[in-house]
Amino acid sequence: MIIYGKELFLETQNIFNRSSIIVAFSPYIKHRTISELLKTRNSKDEFSVITTWKPHDILNGYSDLEVYETIKEKGGRLFINNRIHLKAFIEYGKDALVGSNNITHAGLGISENFNHEAAVKINLDLDDNIYFDSIIEDSILVNDQVYSSVKTQLQEYTKNNHTVDSEFEIINEQMSFLLSA
């Protein structure tokens, strides 16, 4: 069964609310949307979200840094992996909702200017779980130090009048080394 339109938001919200072990992969995440998805989450169990924090995307408004505070407040962990493009919402050991939608109002069909997106629900096997775990292992866990550093770097970037189209990595191997040290 293909899920699309506003049903995409409802099914994604159901995954966040009914499962204790959740992992969401979405390159673009907006604070307002993740807040709505997590609004009715009662579980105290931890969940994880993997996203990208590319300066171009944040400065253009495709994603925002405030998602960290919302996810942290709800007991979740945020990871950064600038190589992901996949969009998947996983109930570990069970199913996944895999599709084209990001965690944005347009991506989940709840804005007036929605995107045409679709997703399918699939059963996960051991190889699938291993694949998703390997992406998480290749990601950087965001903590208060990383969050503060990224905010500072973006402020410096804009203060120095860099254009939005300029490319640089705010999450890089040097930061990963410093965190692991």
N, C-alpha and C positions, 0 to 999 in steps of 0.2 A: 504494500500500500504506500502510495506517495502522499506525503504531508506537505501542505503549502498554505499560503495565506495566513490568516490569523491563527489557524490551527497549529502552525509552526511555533508560535509563541506559547500557546497553551501546552503543547506536548513537551517543549523544552522546560517550561516551568514545572510540569508534572515530574520530569526527571529529577530536577533539583529538589523537589519536595518529597518524593517517595523513596528515594534511595539513600542509603547511608554512605556509600562509597561512590563518589561522583568525580569524574574528570571531564573538564570541558576544554576543547581546543578551538580557539577562534583568533585569527590575526587581529581583527578589529573589535574592540570592546568599548562601549560607551557606559559611563558611570550611571546615567539615568536608566539605561536598559538593564544592566546587571542588578541594580537596586530593585527594579520591578520584578525581575525573575526571582530574586531572593526574598522578596517582601513576605511571603507566606511560609518560608522555610522554618520549620520548628526543630528540625534535627540539630543536635549539638555535635554530630559527627563531622569530622573534617572533610572538606572537599578541596579540589585543586582546579585551578584555571591556568591554562597555558596560552600566552598571547605573544604578540610582538610589540616592541616599543621602538619603532624606527622614528627618528626625529621628523622626517617628512610627514609621516602619518599622523603624529601627534600635533604638529604645528598646523596641518591642514584640517584638523578636527575629526579625522577618521576614528581615532582612539583618544582616550584621555587618561592621565595619570591617576585621577581620583578613584579609579576602579580599585586600586590597591587598598585604600582606606575602607571601602565598602566590603570587599572580600575579607579583609582582616577582621573587621567588626563582626561579620557573620561566621567567623571561625574557619575561614578558608585560607588556602595558600595560593599565592600568585607566583607563577614562573614565567620567565621571559625566554623565548627561543625565536630569534629573528629569522629562522629558516622555515618555520611552519607556514603553510598555506591552507592546510586542511581545516575543516569545520566538522567537529564531532562532539557529541555529548554522550558520555559513556556511563553506564551503570555497571561497574566492574563485576565481572563474572557472569554477566547476563546479556544485556543488549546495548546497542549504540544507535543513536540517531545521527546519521551521516548525511551531509548535504552541502549546499552552497552558501548557507547563511552565516553571517557573522552575528555577534551579540550587539546588534544595534536595532533601533526602532525600525529602520528601513529594511534591514536584513530579516527581522522576525515578523514583518508584515503588520506592524502596529502603528505606522505613521501614514499620513496622507500621501506622502511621496514614497511609497514602499517600493522595494525591489521585487522582481519576480524571482522567487527562490523556491527550492523544493528540497525535501530530505526523505530518506527512507530509513526504516528501522531494520536493523540486522542483528542476528545472533552472533556473539563473539565466541571465538575458540581460543585455545591457548596461544597460538601463533599471533593472533590479533592483539591479545593482552601484552605479549612480549614486545611487539612492535611499538605499541603506545608507551609502554614502560621505558623503552630505549629513548624515546623522544624526551620524556620527563628527565631521565638521567643526563641528557645532553643539554638541559636547560638550567638557567640560573634562578635560584629561589630569591624572590624579592623580600627583603626585610626593611626595617626603618632606615638603615644605613644606605642601602642601594636606592631606595625611594628618594631619600634626601639628595644623594649624589646625582641622580638622574634629573631631578628638578633643578638643581644648581647648574648642571651642564646645559640644560635647555634654556635657562635664563641667560647664561653667558652667551650662548649661541645667538639668541635673538638680540641681546644687547650689543653684540658686535656686528649687527646688521647683515648677518648671513641670510641668503635667500632661502626660501622654503624648499627650493629644488636642490640645494646643496646636500650632498650625501656625507654622512659620518655616522659612526656607530656609538651610541651612548652606553650600550652594553657590549663589552668586548672581552677578549681573553685576559687583558690586564686586570679588569675588575674581577673576573672569575678567580684569577690567581690570588688577588688580595683577599677575597672573601674566604677562599679555602685555606689561606695562611692563618 
